[in-house]
């Protein structure tokens, strides 16, 4: 994902201040109010839908008759101006979670830390470290390469201390070595979904489980 390009479309920081350290208070201060302001849910996923224009040359694309392709493959050739479905999915999920159960779900874009101050991989690690829960969401049409790299960085750094707070949800049609290694190497919780409704439902169950474990003392309660 290109966080630099996305940041150009984001509103400026309050006061234009530089950020050298990411904290829970910083994240909360930059997000809107919800019933559970201090329950931070970091949503990771591709910001762009995958497009075969990324990997095929002009000559290779000219040799393909898109009208002869099945519907799912034709969608991989969509116009470059129409490939924001992946980020739109994350935004819809974020909105659903902020309403019910009312947790402070956020994307990295929302905190708007300049990558000149804190690099993207370190940002993702720190957002995860500060959050009560983190989910990696991988839709079939997502441009997932950057997400896989960042997910690997997070798991390497935090799987032992934050493993119970992480979940990896991928659409049924998505398979990758990253998903298989995450389950085996880090014992990461991995689940699949078929529809957006099912995805939201599983994320709500995951959220509720963590909230209950924090109340019971099974997980450390965040301030």
C-alpha positions in Angstrom: 0.0 0.0 0.0 1.3 3.5 -0.6 0.8 5.4 2.6 2.6 8.5 1.2 0.1 8.8 -1.7 -2.8 8.3 0.7 -1.5 10.8 3.2 -1.5 13.6 0.5 -5.3 13.3 0.6 -5.6 13.4 4.4 -6.3 16.5 6.4 -3.3 18.2 7.9 -2.2 17.4 11.4 -3.4 19.7 14.2 -0.8 22.4 14.5 1.4 20.7 11.9 3.5 19.0 14.7 6.1 16.4 14.0 5.7 13.0 15.7 8.7 11.0 16.9 6.8 8.5 19.1 3.5 6.8 18.7 1.4 6.4 21.9 -2.1 5.3 22.8 -2.9 8.9 23.7 -1.7 10.2 20.4 -3.9 7.7 18.5 -7.0 8.5 20.7 -6.4 12.2 20.2 -6.5 11.9 16.4 -9.7 9.8 16.2 -13.3 10.7 16.6 -15.3 9.9 19.7 -16.9 6.5 20.2 -18.4 4.7 23.3 -15.2 2.8 24.0 -12.6 5.5 23.1 -9.8 3.6 24.9 -10.4 0.3 23.1 -8.2 0.7 20.0 -8.7 -1.7 17.1 -6.1 -1.3 14.4 -7.4 -2.5 11.0 -4.8 -3.5 8.4 -5.4 -4.4 4.8 -4.7 -3.3 1.2 -5.7 0.2 0.3 -5.8 -0.6 -3.5 -7.5 -3.4 -5.3 -5.2 -5.7 -7.3 -5.1 -4.8 -11.0 -3.3 -6.8 -13.7 -2.0 -3.4 -15.0 0.5 -3.7 -12.1 2.2 -6.8 -13.5 1.5 -6.9 -17.3 3.2 -4.8 -19.9 1.2 -2.8 -22.5 2.1 -5.4 -25.1 0.9 -8.3 -22.9 -2.4 -6.6 -22.2 -3.0 -6.0 -25.9 -2.7 -9.8 -26.5 -5.6 -10.5 -24.0 -9.2 -10.3 -25.1 -10.9 -9.2 -21.9 -14.4 -9.9 -23.3 -13.4 -13.6 -23.4 -12.4 -13.8 -19.8 -14.7 -15.0 -16.9 -16.2 -12.2 -14.8 -13.7 -12.4 -11.9 -10.7 -12.1 -14.2 -12.2 -9.2 -16.1 -12.4 -7.4 -12.8 -8.7 -7.6 -12.5 -8.3 -5.3 -15.5 -10.4 -2.5 -14.2 -9.4 1.1 -14.9 -6.7 2.4 -12.6 -9.1 5.2 -11.5 -11.5 2.5 -10.2 -9.3 0.4 -7.9 -10.1 1.8 -4.4 -12.6 -0.9 -3.5 -10.2 -2.4 -1.0 -9.8 0.8 1.1 -13.6 1.3 0.8 -14.1 -2.1 2.4 -11.8 -1.2 5.3 -13.7 2.0 5.8 -17.0 0.2 5.9 -15.7 -2.3 8.4 -14.2 0.5 10.5 -17.6 2.3 10.5 -19.4 -0.9 11.5 -17.1 -1.5 14.4 -17.2 2.1 15.6 -21.0 1.8 15.8 -21.3 -1.7 17.2 -19.7 -2.5 19.6 -18.5 1.1 19.6 -14.7 0.5 19.7 -12.1 3.0 18.4 -11.4 1.2 15.1 -8.8 3.0 12.9 -6.6 2.8 9.9 -3.0 4.0 9.8 -4.2 6.9 7.6 -6.4 8.2 10.5 -3.4 8.8 12.8 -1.6 10.5 10.0 2.0 10.2 11.2 4.5 11.3 8.5 6.7 8.5 7.3 9.6 10.9 7.4 9.2 10.9 11.2 8.3 7.2 11.6 8.7 4.7 8.8 5.7 2.8 7.7 6.8 -0.6 9.1 7.6 0.9 12.5 4.2 2.7 12.5 2.4 -0.6 12.0 4.3 -2.2 14.8 3.6 0.6 17.1 -0.1 0.9 16.2 -0.3 -2.8 17.0 1.6 -2.5 20.2 -0.7 0.3 21.4 -3.9 -1.4 20.3 -6.2 -3.7 22.2 -6.8 -5.6 19.0 -5.4 -5.8 15.5 -6.9 -7.4 12.4 -5.3 -8.2 9.0 -8.1 -8.2 6.4 -7.2 -9.6 3.0 -10.0 -9.5 0.3 -9.6 -11.5 -2.9 -9.1 -8.4 -5.0 -6.8 -6.6 -2.6 -3.3 -5.6 -3.7 -1.8 -7.4 -0.8 2.0 -7.4 -1.3 2.7 -4.5 1.1 0.3 -5.8 3.7 2.1 -9.1 3.8 5.4 -7.4 4.4 4.0 -5.3 7.2 2.1 -8.2 8.7 5.4 -10.2 8.8 7.2 -7.3 10.5 4.4 -7.1 13.2 4.4 -10.8 13.8 8.2 -11.0 14.1 8.2 -8.2 16.7 5.0 -8.8 18.6 3.7 -12.4 18.2 4.9 -13.5 21.6 3.4 -10.6 23.5 0.4 -9.7 21.4 -0.5 -13.0 19.7 -3.9 -13.2 21.5 -4.8 -9.7 20.2 -4.2 -10.5 16.5 -6.4 -12.1 13.9 -5.9 -12.7 10.2 -9.1 -12.8 8.1 -8.9 -13.6 4.4 -11.6 -14.1 1.7 -12.1 -17.7 0.8 -10.4 -17.4 -2.5 -7.2 -15.9 -1.1 -4.3 -18.4 -0.5 -0.7 -17.5 0.1 2.5 -18.7 1.7 2.2 -15.8 4.1 -1.1 -17.0 5.5 0.2 -20.6 5.8 3.4 -19.5 7.6 1.6 -17.1 9.9 -0.6 -20.0 11.1 2.4 -22.4 11.6 5.3 -20.2 12.6 3.5 -17.8 14.9 0.3 -19.7 15.7 -1.7 -16.8 14.5 -5.5 -17.0 14.6 -6.6 -17.3 10.9 -10.2 -17.4 9.7 -11.9 -17.1 6.3 -15.0 -15.2 5.2 -17.3 -15.3 2.2 -19.3 -12.1 2.5 -18.7 -8.7 4.0 -21.5 -9.4 6.5 -19.7 -12.5 7.7 -16.4 -10.6 8.0 -17.9 -7.9 10.2 -19.6 -10.5 12.3 -16.3 -12.4 12.9 -14.5 -9.1 13.8 -17.3 -8.3 16.3 -16.9 -11.7 17.9 -13.2 -11.2 18.1 -13.6 -7.8 19.6 -16.1 -9.0 22.2 -13.8 -11.9 23.2 -10.9 -9.6 23.9 -13.1 -7.2 25.8 -14.3 -10.0 28.0 -10.8 -11.4 28.6 -9.6 -7.9 29.6 -12.5 -7.6 32.1 -11.7 -11.0 33.5 -8.0 -10.3 33.8 -7.0 -13.0 31.3 -5.5 -10.2 29.2 -3.8 -7.1 30.5 -6.3 -4.2 30.6 -5.1 -1.2 28.6 -5.4 2.2 30.2 
